[in-house]
């Protein structure tokens, strides 16, 4: 986290133990986070393949054809987080 505040000050403000924060920050990514990262890579590949023209619904259809069954809302959420946005002509 890059802010103007120290970890100690932030932990005091949010009433969190500093040691607990440090353990949490060094913990490996959970299964959902790992799955989201892998899916984001697939989304970016489809997006690039279609030169940025596909939005979440079309990307979801193409991924379903590849065997990956994910909801369009999840794909839209990951696209938003990765700042990927389809455009229309």
Long-range contacts (C-beta under 8 A, 24 or more apart in sequence): 36-78, 39-68, 39-70, 39-74, 39-75, 39-78, 40-78, 40-81, 40-82, 42-66, 42-68, 43-75, 43-78, 43-79, 43-82, 43-84, 44-82, 44-84, 47-79, 47-84, 47-86, 52-86, 52-87, 53-86, 53-87, 53-88, 53-89, 54-86, 55-79, 55-85, 55-86, 56-86, 58-86, 59-86
